[in-house]
């Protein structure tokens, strides 16, 4: 019964291949052993039939795979529902057992309650009530041979008691057999659920790894695009600054060294571009302050990028740790299942060895007639 649980798809596939080769052998035998229909050369019809059969088998394999996946999903859902029903049934059964113990298994209802009854002496009878007292025994020296007036009734009661004991033993054996069958069925269901759980954990691990790789790739692409954009922006700004500086040199008044010539009559805060000779110390300080702000802003952006990178690295490490933990737990469950199956197989092997019956077979005519019957 336990071996039937481990018949996998590969075993069924090999059995189908063996059956297919057997059918091909029968057709080939009919064609080769028939001298009238046998021809020398290539049988194009047979080759076309083989190609059609191969295409048909491929289509059947794809359809069988699709149905197997659908059936697997349906069985997973049924397992979850069955697990919930078993939990509810287990709670109900425990409650009923407790109620039964409280109502039908009280101390005063036990078979040997009279041995430890605190009121036993108060309820006990005298040593002898009369000659027909069933409590009188041979060792009590209260009743001797020839004085047993209730012998027939006593023997009839003893036979009834033995019959009741035998019936009780039969019922207990039947109940034990029913419990054993139920236990085997629960074991089979547990092993099937464990195998499906292993497959589910494997699929979850694969999905988690794919999601993590996709997220890392997306982040790397965004980071690369942002870096390219920043690099192009800085390059464009440098080119604009260089062109502006060249233009200012070309349009400046080189021979005039007095900075007052660059002042405009339109206001003290306005200058003449072509006569401008340079910035003052205050303006240079303002430029340095602006550059310092830009440098701080650049450092802040770099710090944000480093923080984002550390966050992603931490998330990747957490995913790796979770995958490693899942792998360890899955391997532990597999080892426990393998040990349990190994122990059960050893027990079954010992039982088969104890009950093995050796037969001595002699070859018959059918054994010799099976040779030279195939085309290979």
PEWOJO-V355079 format. One record per pair of residues at least 24 apart in sequence whose ideal C-beta (glycine too) atoms are under 8 Angstrom apart, sorted by the first residue. I is the first residue (numbers start at 1). GAP is how many residues later the second one is. Records with the same first field share a line. If there is no record, write none. Layout:
I = GAP / GAP
//
This chain:
1 = 183 / 187
2 = 186 / 339 / 342 / 343 / 346
5 = 183 / 186 / 187
9 = 59
20 = 37
25 = 349 / 350 / 351
28 = 347
29 = 344 / 345 / 346
32 = 343
33 = 342
72 = 124 / 127
75 = 121
76 = 120 / 124
79 = 113 / 114 / 117
82 = 107
83 = 110
191 = 146
194 = 139 / 143
197 = 136
198 = 132 / 135 / 136
201 = 125 / 128 / 129
202 = 128
204 = 122
205 = 118 / 121 / 122
208 = 111 / 114 / 115
209 = 110 / 114
212 = 103 / 104 / 107
215 = 97
216 = 96 / 100
219 = 89 / 93
223 = 82
248 = 25 / 28
252 = 24 / 25
253 = 24
//
